Amino acid sequence: MVEVYELWTVVVSLTLVMLCHWIYQWKNPKCSGKLPPGTMGFPIIGETFKFMKPHDAFQLPEFVKKKILRYGPLFRTSLFGAKVIISTDIGLNMEVAKTNHVPGMPKSLARLFGENNLFVRKESHKHVRSLTTQFLGSQGLKLRMMQDLDLLARGHIDLGASNGSLDVKETASKILTESLAKKIMGEMEPEAAKELALCWRDFPKGWFRFSWNIPGTGVYRMMKARKRMMNILKETVLKKKASGEELGEFFKMLFGEMEGKAETMNIEDEIEYIFIFFLIANEATPSVLAATVKLISDNPKVMQELTREHKRIVRDRNDKDKEASLTWEDYKSMTFTQMVINESLRITSTVPTVFRIIDHEFKFGDYTIPAGWIFMGYPNVHFNPEKYDDPLAFNPWRWKEKDLTAILSKTFIPFGAGSRLCLGADFAKLLMATFIHHLCRYRWSMKTETTVLRRFILMFPGGSDIQISKDTEVDDSAGY
């Protein structure tokens, strides 16, 4: 009995020693130099729960602000089971974006996008960027997307006016999905299109989650929704190919059938790319547009100036062309609208815009950033009072006489930087401008309950209702 007791004592002691050693190693990661300051929290969990606390969507998370006050613009932590470096230094963010090319993401995101997806694989990333640029670059938008976006925005906002209200985020998602689906997939069967729309609507919000793929968890629901969407897309494509039906222009590019392109992808890669393409577009743009409408609603002078600009665009047409579609020239003439969009992008960029996995050991001042760590760069320069007067104020006029076409600078980084600079930036700005143009045809206001509830986790809310009525459409001849 004594021997058994002694044996258990040894086992328990060894277990405690190993546990303490594991905890010590977790809290003190190995590094060839001096790690940035910070804490790693509990093993595996890290500081995830503190990071995920609700915060004002128009400000940096409290977790990040407190860490900056304690450690400065660079610190280490652990989130979602991964070792993470968080930076608010614009110089470091730009340097990491230029010299590291693998996107950083927790395992939940890696599973959602696919462990070996086209955006991660270096050999396919260049080809994917080339295809996307053809489709969503300025020339592609002008020739392929402008008219469809205009017609869809007009139709959905008119429908909302007839119903008396609309949800900005949901409406923007419909416009985006329908415009891209037509160009990518061609005409879809009604049942397939309806089921695909249901998938997007039911898709869990918020990508940052623990990676446990078990029933009841967010990751499980994500993976279930991903499987459904991939199957719908694949079945649609295979049916069209088998029957000889016309595919969309973008899918022809993927097959290498346009302009003599010889490089092609296999069917699995094509479906995966289209899925990710839809996913990224639906997650970011509708949320930012909803926030933009909220900011406009809270600033009557901004709304008045926008109304004046868009009424001028309509008045400048001939009487018989009052209902004509927006042209590329109309879009380029929306100077104040572009100022509003830039200011909204600045003030709503409260999430990391540079995500990378550090692929080689990196020196920054006295600190060493180890290879393999996830790097998250926040655009805190957007709120630097030395760069922007009264940075927390929504002031579109601060962009007057500045280059409104630029999507990246040393003081403006809403779309990332480096080889992972968002290729859909111009498309997002076009969608936002088109939506605002048609919204300005009516008198509208944000619903009270939407303006009050302004605290979310990381992203903007699903609810973004506005009151709008077809009976209150603004007269184009009004003296604005």
BANULO-43999 format. One record per residue (C-alpha): residue number from 1; x, y, z. Coordinates in steps of 0.05 Angstrom, whole numbers. Last residue first. Layout:
N
{i: NUM c1: X c2: Y c3: Z}
...
***
This chain:
480
{i: 480 c1: -608 c2: 1442 c3: -1075}
{i: 479 c1: -666 c2: 1479 c3: -1106}
{i: 478 c1: -714 c2: 1423 c3: -1119}
{i: 477 c1: -720 c2: 1403 c3: -1192}
{i: 476 c1: -704 c2: 1330 c3: -1178}
{i: 475 c1: -762 c2: 1327 c3: -1129}
{i: 474 c1: -741 c2: 1286 c3: -1068}
{i: 473 c1: -778 c2: 1220 c3: -1060}
{i: 472 c1: -825 c2: 1225 c3: -1001}
{i: 471 c1: -881 c2: 1181 c3: -1027}
{i: 470 c1: -831 c2: 1125 c3: -1041}
{i: 469 c1: -818 c2: 1121 c3: -967}
{i: 468 c1: -754 c2: 1108 c3: -927}
{i: 467 c1: -741 c2: 1089 c3: -856}
{i: 466 c1: -672 c2: 1059 c3: -846}
{i: 465 c1: -653 c2: 992 c3: -816}
{i: 464 c1: -582 c2: 972 c3: -800}
{i: 463 c1: -589 c2: 905 c3: -763}
{i: 462 c1: -532 c2: 856 c3: -777}
{i: 461 c1: -485 c2: 896 c3: -734}
{i: 460 c1: -414 c2: 919 c3: -751}
{i: 459 c1: -353 c2: 876 c3: -738}
{i: 458 c1: -306 c2: 866 c3: -678}
{i: 457 c1: -360 c2: 849 c3: -627}
{i: 456 c1: -414 c2: 901 c3: -628}
{i: 455 c1: -436 c2: 963 c3: -590}
{i: 454 c1: -477 c2: 1016 c3: -626}
{i: 453 c1: -548 c2: 1000 c3: -606}
{i: 452 c1: -579 c2: 1069 c3: -603}
{i: 451 c1: -577 c2: 1086 c3: -677}
{i: 450 c1: -610 c2: 1021 c3: -696}
{i: 449 c1: -667 c2: 1028 c3: -645}
{i: 448 c1: -681 c2: 1097 c3: -672}
{i: 447 c1: -689 c2: 1078 c3: -745}
{i: 446 c1: -641 c2: 1115 c3: -789}
{i: 445 c1: -673 c2: 1169 c3: -832}
{i: 444 c1: -695 c2: 1177 c3: -904}
{i: 443 c1: -715 c2: 1229 c3: -954}
{i: 442 c1: -708 c2: 1198 c3: -1022}
{i: 441 c1: -665 c2: 1205 c3: -1085}
{i: 440 c1: -604 c2: 1206 c3: -1039}
{i: 439 c1: -611 c2: 1131 c3: -1029}
{i: 438 c1: -599 c2: 1122 c3: -1104}
{i: 437 c1: -532 c2: 1159 c3: -1102}
{i: 436 c1: -512 c2: 1128 c3: -1035}
{i: 435 c1: -519 c2: 1058 c3: -1064}
{i: 434 c1: -479 c2: 1076 c3: -1126}
{i: 433 c1: -424 c2: 1107 c3: -1084}
{i: 432 c1: -420 c2: 1047 c3: -1038}
{i: 431 c1: -418 c2: 997 c3: -1095}
{i: 430 c1: -364 c2: 1037 c3: -1131}
{i: 429 c1: -322 c2: 1042 c3: -1067}
{i: 428 c1: -326 c2: 967 c3: -1056}
{i: 427 c1: -308 c2: 953 c3: -1129}
{i: 426 c1: -247 c2: 998 c3: -1124}
{i: 425 c1: -224 c2: 962 c3: -1061}
{i: 424 c1: -237 c2: 892 c3: -1088}
{i: 423 c1: -163 c2: 878 c3: -1100}
{i: 422 c1: -149 c2: 883 c3: -1025}
{i: 421 c1: -74 c2: 892 c3: -1016}
{i: 420 c1: -45 c2: 823 c3: -1001}
{i: 419 c1: 20 c2: 833 c3: -1039}
{i: 418 c1: 35 c2: 895 c3: -999}
{i: 417 c1: -18 c2: 934 c3: -962}
{i: 416 c1: -85 c2: 929 c3: -927}
{i: 415 c1: -151 c2: 958 c3: -951}
{i: 414 c1: -162 c2: 1012 c3: -898}
{i: 413 c1: -90 c2: 1038 c3: -899}
{i: 412 c1: -89 c2: 1114 c3: -898}
{i: 411 c1: -32 c2: 1153 c3: -865}
{i: 410 c1: 28 c2: 1125 c3: -902}
{i: 409 c1: -15 c2: 1116 c3: -964}
{i: 408 c1: -62 c2: 1065 c3: -994}
{i: 407 c1: -129 c2: 1068 c3: -1030}
{i: 406 c1: -114 c2: 1130 c3: -1071}
{i: 405 c1: -171 c2: 1153 c3: -1117}
{i: 404 c1: -191 c2: 1211 c3: -1073}
{i: 403 c1: -124 c2: 1247 c3: -1081}
{i: 402 c1: -133 c2: 1306 c3: -1034}
{i: 401 c1: -164 c2: 1374 c3: -1051}
{i: 400 c1: -217 c2: 1365 c3: -997}
{i: 399 c1: -207 c2: 1302 c3: -955}
{i: 398 c1: -216 c2: 1339 c3: -888}
{i: 397 c1: -285 c2: 1359 c3: -914}
{i: 396 c1: -310 c2: 1288 c3: -899}
{i: 395 c1: -309 c2: 1303 c3: -824}
{i: 394 c1: -331 c2: 1247 c3: -778}
{i: 393 c1: -297 c2: 1266 c3: -712}
{i: 392 c1: -252 c2: 1217 c3: -676}
{i: 391 c1: -190 c2: 1245 c3: -710}
{i: 390 c1: -198 c2: 1317 c3: -685}
{i: 389 c1: -146 c2: 1340 c3: -735}
{i: 388 c1: -116 c2: 1281 c3: -773}
{i: 387 c1: -42 c2: 1265 c3: -779}
{i: 386 c1: -16 c2: 1292 c3: -713}
{i: 385 c1: -83 c2: 1273 c3: -681}
{i: 384 c1: -69 c2: 1200 c3: -697}
{i: 383 c1: -135 c2: 1163 c3: -705}
{i: 382 c1: -124 c2: 1136 c3: -775}
{i: 381 c1: -52 c2: 1121 c3: -755}
{i: 380 c1: -82 c2: 1067 c3: -712}
{i: 379 c1: -87 c2: 1024 c3: -774}
{i: 378 c1: -81 c2: 958 c3: -735}
{i: 377 c1: -29 c2: 907 c3: -756}
{i: 376 c1: -39 c2: 835 c3: -735}
{i: 375 c1: 22 c2: 789 c3: -742}
{i: 374 c1: 15 c2: 714 c3: -731}
{i: 373 c1: 78 c2: 681 c3: -706}
{i: 372 c1: 115 c2: 629 c3: -749}
{i: 371 c1: 181 c2: 666 c3: -751}
{i: 370 c1: 199 c2: 704 c3: -688}
{i: 369 c1: 191 c2: 780 c3: -680}
{i: 368 c1: 255 c2: 806 c3: -648}
{i: 367 c1: 255 c2: 872 c3: -609}
{i: 366 c1: 308 c2: 925 c3: -598}
{i: 365 c1: 285 c2: 965 c3: -659}
{i: 364 c1: 244 c2: 919 c3: -703}
{i: 363 c1: 279 c2: 856 c3: -724}
{i: 362 c1: 243 c2: 800 c3: -762}
{i: 361 c1: 254 c2: 725 c3: -762}
{i: 360 c1: 227 c2: 696 c3: -826}
{i: 359 c1: 158 c2: 676 c3: -851}
{i: 358 c1: 118 c2: 720 c3: -803}
{i: 357 c1: 46 c2: 698 c3: -815}
{i: 356 c1: 10 c2: 759 c3: -839}
{i: 355 c1: -53 c2: 800 c3: -828}
{i: 354 c1: -51 c2: 875 c3: -843}
{i: 353 c1: -118 c2: 911 c3: -839}
{i: 352 c1: -130 c2: 896 c3: -766}
{i: 351 c1: -198 c2: 920 c3: -741}
{i: 350 c1: -218 c2: 992 c3: -724}
{i: 349 c1: -220 c2: 1016 c3: -795}
{i: 348 c1: -288 c2: 1050 c3: -787}
{i: 347 c1: -261 c2: 1121 c3: -781}
{i: 346 c1: -216 c2: 1118 c3: -842}
{i: 345 c1: -264 c2: 1080 c3: -887}
{i: 344 c1: -319 c2: 1129 c3: -869}
{i: 343 c1: -274 c2: 1188 c3: -885}
{i: 342 c1: -256 c2: 1157 c3: -952}
{i: 341 c1: -329 c2: 1144 c3: -968}
{i: 340 c1: -351 c2: 1214 c3: -949}
{i: 339 c1: -295 c2: 1245 c3: -992}
{i: 338 c1: -315 c2: 1200 c3: -1049}
{i: 337 c1: -387 c2: 1225 c3: -1043}
{i: 336 c1: -361 c2: 1296 c3: -1043}
{i: 335 c1: -327 c2: 1286 c3: -1109}
{i: 334 c1: -381 c2: 1246 c3: -1145}
{i: 333 c1: -358 c2: 1267 c3: -1215}
{i: 332 c1: -321 c2: 1201 c3: -1226}
{i: 331 c1: -386 c2: 1164 c3: -1216}
{i: 330 c1: -424 c2: 1207 c3: -1266}
{i: 329 c1: -367 c2: 1197 c3: -1317}
{i: 328 c1: -372 c2: 1121 c3: -1307}
{i: 327 c1: -446 c2: 1127 c3: -1324}
{i: 326 c1: -506 c2: 1120 c3: -1279}
{i: 325 c1: -566 c2: 1090 c3: -1314}
{i: 324 c1: -618 c2: 1134 c3: -1348}
{i: 323 c1: -681 c2: 1152 c3: -1310}
{i: 322 c1: -673 c2: 1227 c3: -1321}
{i: 321 c1: -651 c2: 1215 c3: -1393}
{i: 320 c1: -711 c2: 1245 c3: -1428}
{i: 319 c1: -701 c2: 1310 c3: -1390}
{i: 318 c1: -628 c2: 1315 c3: -1411}
{i: 317 c1: -579 c2: 1297 c3: -1356}
{i: 316 c1: -547 c2: 1352 c3: -1313}
{i: 315 c1: -607 c2: 1350 c3: -1266}
{i: 314 c1: -592 c2: 1278 c3: -1245}
{i: 313 c1: -519 c2: 1292 c3: -1228}
{i: 312 c1: -539 c2: 1357 c3: -1193}
{i: 311 c1: -589 c2: 1319 c3: -1150}
{i: 310 c1: -531 c2: 1274 c3: -1130}
{i: 309 c1: -487 c2: 1331 c3: -1107}
{i: 308 c1: -541 c2: 1368 c3: -1069}
{i: 307 c1: -564 c2: 1306 c3: -1033}
{i: 306 c1: -492 c2: 1292 c3: -1012}
{i: 305 c1: -485 c2: 1363 c3: -986}
{i: 304 c1: -549 c2: 1357 c3: -946}
{i: 303 c1: -530 c2: 1289 c3: -917}
{i: 302 c1: -462 c2: 1316 c3: -895}
{i: 301 c1: -495 c2: 1376 c3: -863}
{i: 300 c1: -545 c2: 1331 c3: -827}
{i: 299 c1: -490 c2: 1288 c3: -794}
{i: 298 c1: -518 c2: 1229 c3: -754}
{i: 297 c1: -551 c2: 1199 c3: -816}
{i: 296 c1: -486 c2: 1204 c3: -855}
{i: 295 c1: -450 c2: 1165 c3: -801}
{i: 294 c1: -504 c2: 1112 c3: -799}
{i: 293 c1: -502 c2: 1106 c3: -875}
{i: 292 c1: -427 c2: 1097 c3: -872}
{i: 291 c1: -434 c2: 1043 c3: -818}
{i: 290 c1: -482 c2: 1004 c3: -863}
{i: 289 c1: -434 c2: 1013 c3: -921}
{i: 288 c1: -377 c2: 985 c3: -879}
{i: 287 c1: -418 c2: 924 c3: -860}
{i: 286 c1: -441 c2: 912 c3: -932}
{i: 285 c1: -368 c2: 915 c3: -957}
{i: 284 c1: -334 c2: 868 c3: -908}
{i: 283 c1: -366 c2: 800 c3: -901}
{i: 282 c1: -401 c2: 794 c3: -968}
{i: 281 c1: -339 c2: 809 c3: -1010}
{i: 280 c1: -296 c2: 761 c3: -971}
{i: 279 c1: -345 c2: 704 c3: -977}
{i: 278 c1: -363 c2: 714 c3: -1050}
{i: 277 c1: -290 c2: 711 c3: -1071}
{i: 276 c1: -276 c2: 653 c3: -1023}
{i: 275 c1: -332 c2: 612 c3: -1055}
{i: 274 c1: -310 c2: 632 c3: -1126}
{i: 273 c1: -239 c2: 610 c3: -1110}
{i: 272 c1: -260 c2: 544 c3: -1081}
{i: 271 c1: -305 c2: 530 c3: -1141}
{i: 270 c1: -248 c2: 544 c3: -1189}
{i: 269 c1: -197 c2: 504 c3: -1150}
{i: 268 c1: -243 c2: 443 c3: -1150}
{i: 267 c1: -257 c2: 450 c3: -1225}
{i: 266 c1: -183 c2: 451 c3: -1244}
{i: 265 c1: -151 c2: 517 c3: -1261}
{i: 264 c1: -130 c2: 545 c3: -1328}
{i: 263 c1: -73 c2: 582 c3: -1362}
{i: 262 c1: -80 c2: 589 c3: -1437}
{i: 261 c1: -114 c2: 656 c3: -1441}
{i: 260 c1: -134 c2: 671 c3: -1513}
{i: 259 c1: -175 c2: 733 c3: -1496}
{i: 258 c1: -225 c2: 694 c3: -1456}
{i: 257 c1: -229 c2: 618 c3: -1450}
{i: 256 c1: -177 c2: 608 c3: -1396}
{i: 255 c1: -226 c2: 569 c3: -1353}
{i: 254 c1: -219 c2: 620 c3: -1298}
{i: 253 c1: -230 c2: 676 c3: -1349}
{i: 252 c1: -293 c2: 641 c3: -1373}
{i: 251 c1: -316 c2: 639 c3: -1301}
{i: 250 c1: -308 c2: 714 c3: -1299}
{i: 249 c1: -351 c2: 725 c3: -1360}
{i: 248 c1: -408 c2: 683 c3: -1333}
{i: 247 c1: -423 c2: 614 c3: -1359}
{i: 246 c1: -467 c2: 601 c3: -1420}
{i: 245 c1: -502 c2: 534 c3: -1422}
{i: 244 c1: -469 c2: 476 c3: -1458}
{i: 243 c1: -513 c2: 425 c3: -1421}
{i: 242 c1: -455 c2: 389 c3: -1387}
{i: 241 c1: -417 c2: 453 c3: -1372}
{i: 240 c1: -479 c2: 487 c3: -1343}
{i: 239 c1: -496 c2: 427 c3: -1300}
{i: 238 c1: -424 c2: 422 c3: -1275}
{i: 237 c1: -423 c2: 496 c3: -1256}
{i: 236 c1: -489 c2: 493 c3: -1219}
{i: 235 c1: -471 c2: 429 c3: -1182}
{i: 234 c1: -404 c2: 459 c3: -1160}
{i: 233 c1: -434 c2: 524 c3: -1135}
{i: 232 c1: -489 c2: 489 c3: -1096}
{i: 231 c1: -439 c2: 439 c3: -1066}
{i: 230 c1: -391 c2: 494 c3: -1045}
{i: 229 c1: -448 c2: 532 c3: -1012}
{i: 228 c1: -472 c2: 471 c3: -972}
{i: 227 c1: -401 c2: 452 c3: -950}
{i: 226 c1: -386 c2: 524 c3: -927}
{i: 225 c1: -451 c2: 527 c3: -887}
{i: 224 c1: -432 c2: 463 c3: -850}
{i: 223 c1: -361 c2: 488 c3: -839}
{i: 222 c1: -386 c2: 553 c3: -810}
{i: 221 c1: -437 c2: 519 c3: -766}
{i: 220 c1: -382 c2: 474 c3: -738}
{i: 219 c1: -336 c2: 533 c3: -729}
{i: 218 c1: -390 c2: 570 c3: -689}
{i: 217 c1: -397 c2: 511 c3: -641}
{i: 216 c1: -460 c2: 469 c3: -631}
{i: 215 c1: -431 c2: 405 c3: -661}
{i: 214 c1: -355 c2: 401 c3: -657}
{i: 213 c1: -303 c2: 436 c3: -700}
{i: 212 c1: -260 c2: 467 c3: -645}
{i: 211 c1: -220 c2: 522 c3: -678}
{i: 210 c1: -235 c2: 578 c3: -629}
{i: 209 c1: -268 c2: 636 c3: -664}
{i: 208 c1: -251 c2: 698 c3: -703}
{i: 207 c1: -295 c2: 695 c3: -765}
{i: 206 c1: -353 c2: 737 c3: -739}
{i: 205 c1: -423 c2: 727 c3: -767}
{i: 204 c1: -448 c2: 656 c3: -778}
{i: 203 c1: -476 c2: 642 c3: -848}
{i: 202 c1: -551 c2: 637 c3: -847}
{i: 201 c1: -562 c2: 695 c3: -895}
{i: 200 c1: -507 c2: 672 c3: -941}
{i: 199 c1: -534 c2: 601 c3: -944}
{i: 198 c1: -604 c2: 627 c3: -955}
{i: 197 c1: -580 c2: 665 c3: -1016}
{i: 196 c1: -548 c2: 602 c3: -1044}
{i: 195 c1: -614 c2: 565 c3: -1034}
{i: 194 c1: -652 c2: 619 c3: -1072}
{i: 193 c1: -602 c2: 620 c3: -1129}
{i: 192 c1: -605 c2: 544 c3: -1135}
{i: 191 c1: -681 c2: 545 c3: -1135}
{i: 190 c1: -684 c2: 600 c3: -1187}
{i: 189 c1: -635 c2: 565 c3: -1234}
{i: 188 c1: -574 c2: 610 c3: -1245}
{i: 187 c1: -560 c2: 657 c3: -1303}
{i: 186 c1: -485 c2: 668 c3: -1311}
{i: 185 c1: -440 c2: 641 c3: -1256}
{i: 184 c1: -387 c2: 695 c3: -1249}
{i: 183 c1: -418 c2: 757 c3: -1280}
{i: 182 c1: -488 c2: 741 c3: -1257}
{i: 181 c1: -465 c2: 719 c3: -1188}
{i: 180 c1: -424 c2: 782 c3: -1178}
{i: 179 c1: -483 c2: 829 c3: -1188}
{i: 178 c1: -531 c2: 786 c3: -1149}
{i: 177 c1: -484 c2: 777 c3: -1090}
{i: 176 c1: -466 c2: 851 c3: -1085}
{i: 175 c1: -537 c2: 876 c3: -1092}
{i: 174 c1: -562 c2: 825 c3: -1041}
{i: 173 c1: -507 c2: 842 c3: -992}
{i: 172 c1: -521 c2: 916 c3: -999}
{i: 171 c1: -595 c2: 902 c3: -983}
{i: 170 c1: -577 c2: 861 c3: -921}
{i: 169 c1: -530 c2: 915 c3: -895}
{i: 168 c1: -577 c2: 972 c3: -909}
{i: 167 c1: -639 c2: 940 c3: -880}
{i: 166 c1: -698 c2: 971 c3: -914}
{i: 165 c1: -760 c2: 1012 c3: -896}
{i: 164 c1: -827 c2: 1037 c3: -921}
{i: 163 c1: -843 c2: 978 c3: -965}
{i: 162 c1: -846 c2: 1019 c3: -1029}
{i: 161 c1: -782 c2: 1054 c3: -1009}
{i: 160 c1: -748 c2: 987 c3: -998}
{i: 159 c1: -769 c2: 965 c3: -1067}
{i: 158 c1: -741 c2: 1029 c3: -1097}
{i: 157 c1: -677 c2: 1016 c3: -1058}
{i: 156 c1: -673 c2: 945 c3: -1087}
{i: 155 c1: -687 c2: 966 c3: -1158}
{i: 154 c1: -640 c2: 1027 c3: -1160}
{i: 153 c1: -583 c2: 987 c3: -1128}
{i: 152 c1: -593 c2: 930 c3: -1177}
{i: 151 c1: -596 c2: 975 c3: -1238}
{i: 150 c1: -534 c2: 1014 c3: -1217}
{i: 149 c1: -494 c2: 953 c3: -1199}
{i: 148 c1: -510 c2: 921 c3: -1266}
{i: 147 c1: -491 c2: 983 c3: -1305}
{i: 146 c1: -424 c2: 993 c3: -1272}
{i: 145 c1: -401 c2: 920 c3: -1270}
{i: 144 c1: -372 c2: 898 c3: -1337}
{i: 143 c1: -341 c2: 956 c3: -1377}
{i: 142 c1: -328 c2: 1008 c3: -1323}
{i: 141 c1: -315 c2: 957 c3: -1268}
{i: 140 c1: -267 c2: 918 c3: -1313}
{i: 139 c1: -229 c2: 981 c3: -1332}
{i: 138 c1: -222 c2: 1003 c3: -1260}
{i: 137 c1: -199 c2: 935 c3: -1236}
{i: 136 c1: -251 c2: 885 c3: -1212}
{i: 135 c1: -250 c2: 832 c3: -1267}
{i: 134 c1: -181 c2: 840 c3: -1298}
{i: 133 c1: -152 c2: 852 c3: -1228}
{i: 132 c1: -185 c2: 789 c3: -1203}
{i: 131 c1: -154 c2: 747 c3: -1257}
{i: 130 c1: -85 c2: 775 c3: -1245}
{i: 129 c1: -92 c2: 767 c3: -1170}
{i: 128 c1: -111 c2: 693 c3: -1179}
{i: 127 c1: -51 c2: 681 c3: -1224}
{i: 126 c1: -3 c2: 712 c3: -1174}
{i: 125 c1: -34 c2: 671 c3: -1117}
{i: 124 c1: -29 c2: 605 c3: -1153}
{i: 123 c1: 45 c2: 588 c3: -1141}
{i: 122 c1: 45 c2: 621 c3: -1072}
{i: 121 c1: -10 c2: 577 c3: -1044}
{i: 120 c1: -46 c2: 616 c3: -990}
{i: 119 c1: -99 c2: 652 c3: -1031}
{i: 118 c1: -111 c2: 590 c3: -1073}
{i: 117 c1: -132 c2: 549 c3: -1012}
{i: 116 c1: -89 c2: 498 c3: -977}
{i: 115 c1: -123 c2: 494 c3: -909}
{i: 114 c1: -190 c2: 515 c3: -938}
{i: 113 c1: -221 c2: 584 c3: -928}
{i: 112 c1: -265 c2: 563 c3: -870}
{i: 111 c1: -213 c2: 515 c3: -842}
{i: 110 c1: -159 c2: 568 c3: -843}
{i: 109 c1: -207 c2: 617 c3: -811}
{i: 108 c1: -220 c2: 571 c3: -752}
{i: 107 c1: -146 c2: 556 c3: -749}
{i: 106 c1: -129 c2: 629 c3: -735}
{i: 105 c1: -106 c2: 671 c3: -794}
{i: 104 c1: -43 c2: 704 c3: -821}
{i: 103 c1: -38 c2: 713 c3: -896}
{i: 102 c1: 28 c2: 688 c3: -926}
{i: 101 c1: 65 c2: 744 c3: -962}
{i: 100 c1: 115 c2: 774 c3: -914}
{i: 99 c1: 163 c2: 829 c3: -937}
{i: 98 c1: 115 c2: 883 c3: -961}
{i: 97 c1: 61 c2: 875 c3: -908}
{i: 96 c1: 113 c2: 869 c3: -853}
{i: 95 c1: 144 c2: 935 c3: -875}
{i: 94 c1: 77 c2: 970 c3: -880}
{i: 93 c1: 56 c2: 948 c3: -810}
{i: 92 c1: 124 c2: 967 c3: -782}
{i: 91 c1: 119 c2: 1037 c3: -809}
{i: 90 c1: 46 c2: 1044 c3: -788}
{i: 89 c1: 60 c2: 1025 c3: -715}
{i: 88 c1: -5 c2: 998 c3: -686}
{i: 87 c1: 24 c2: 928 c3: -678}
{i: 86 c1: -3 c2: 863 c3: -649}
{i: 85 c1: 43 c2: 801 c3: -648}
{i: 84 c1: 6 c2: 735 c3: -639}
{i: 83 c1: 20 c2: 665 c3: -615}
{i: 82 c1: -40 c2: 622 c3: -633}
{i: 81 c1: -91 c2: 585 c3: -590}
{i: 80 c1: -148 c2: 631 c3: -609}
{i: 79 c1: -108 c2: 692 c3: -587}
{i: 78 c1: -41 c2: 696 c3: -552}
{i: 77 c1: -6 c2: 762 c3: -537}
{i: 76 c1: 55 c2: 803 c3: -558}
{i: 75 c1: 63 c2: 878 c3: -560}
{i: 74 c1: 80 c2: 936 c3: -606}
{i: 73 c1: 50 c2: 1007 c3: -603}
{i: 72 c1: 66 c2: 1018 c3: -529}
{i: 71 c1: 66 c2: 968 c3: -472}
{i: 70 c1: 16 c2: 993 c3: -420}
{i: 69 c1: -23 c2: 1046 c3: -457}
{i: 68 c1: -21 c2: 1004 c3: -521}
{i: 67 c1: -46 c2: 943 c3: -483}
{i: 66 c1: -105 c2: 983 c3: -455}
{i: 65 c1: -123 c2: 1008 c3: -525}
{i: 64 c1: -118 c2: 938 c3: -555}
{i: 63 c1: -164 c2: 906 c3: -503}
{i: 62 c1: -212 c2: 965 c3: -506}
{i: 61 c1: -222 c2: 950 c3: -580}
{i: 60 c1: -204 c2: 1008 c3: -627}
{i: 59 c1: -260 c2: 1057 c3: -638}
{i: 58 c1: -319 c2: 1065 c3: -686}
{i: 57 c1: -345 c2: 995 c3: -674}
{i: 56 c1: -353 c2: 1010 c3: -600}
{i: 55 c1: -332 c2: 948 c3: -562}
{i: 54 c1: -358 c2: 880 c3: -542}
{i: 53 c1: -306 c2: 834 c3: -509}
{i: 52 c1: -271 c2: 789 c3: -558}
{i: 51 c1: -199 c2: 808 c3: -541}
{i: 50 c1: -211 c2: 796 c3: -466}
{i: 49 c1: -239 c2: 727 c3: -483}
{i: 48 c1: -180 c2: 711 c3: -527}
{i: 47 c1: -125 c2: 727 c3: -478}
{i: 46 c1: -91 c2: 659 c3: -483}
{i: 45 c1: -142 c2: 603 c3: -488}
{i: 44 c1: -88 c2: 553 c3: -508}
{i: 43 c1: -48 c2: 563 c3: -444}
{i: 42 c1: -73 c2: 621 c3: -401}
{i: 41 c1: -52 c2: 692 c3: -416}
{i: 40 c1: 7 c2: 707 c3: -463}
{i: 39 c1: 29 c2: 773 c3: -435}
{i: 38 c1: 64 c2: 832 c3: -468}
{i: 37 c1: 130 c2: 862 c3: -486}
{i: 36 c1: 162 c2: 850 c3: -554}
{i: 35 c1: 209 c2: 791 c3: -553}
{i: 34 c1: 283 c2: 801 c3: -543}
{i: 33 c1: 328 c2: 758 c3: -585}
{i: 32 c1: 333 c2: 684 c3: -606}
{i: 31 c1: 262 c2: 673 c3: -581}
{i: 30 c1: 229 c2: 619 c3: -540}
{i: 29 c1: 160 c2: 635 c3: -512}
{i: 28 c1: 155 c2: 655 c3: -438}
{i: 27 c1: 82 c2: 648 c3: -418}
{i: 26 c1: 73 c2: 583 c3: -456}
{i: 25 c1: 141 c2: 556 c3: -434}
{i: 24 c1: 123 c2: 571 c3: -361}
{i: 23 c1: 55 c2: 537 c3: -369}
{i: 22 c1: 87 c2: 476 c3: -400}
{i: 21 c1: 140 c2: 473 c3: -344}
{i: 20 c1: 85 c2: 480 c3: -291}
{i: 19 c1: 47 c2: 423 c3: -324}
{i: 18 c1: 109 c2: 380 c3: -329}
{i: 17 c1: 126 c2: 391 c3: -256}
{i: 16 c1: 54 c2: 379 c3: -235}
{i: 15 c1: 52 c2: 314 c3: -275}
{i: 14 c1: 119 c2: 292 c3: -246}
{i: 13 c1: 93 c2: 305 c3: -175}
{i: 12 c1: 28 c2: 268 c3: -189}
{i: 11 c1: 65 c2: 208 c3: -217}
{i: 10 c1: 115 c2: 208 c3: -159}
{i: 9 c1: 60 c2: 213 c3: -107}
{i: 8 c1: 21 c2: 159 c3: -142}
{i: 7 c1: 82 c2: 113 c3: -138}
{i: 6 c1: 93 c2: 130 c3: -65}
{i: 5 c1: 20 c2: 113 c3: -49}
{i: 4 c1: 26 c2: 47 c3: -88}
{i: 3 c1: 90 c2: 30 c3: -50}
{i: 2 c1: 58 c2: 46 c3: 17}
{i: 1 c1: 0 c2: 0 c3: 0}
***
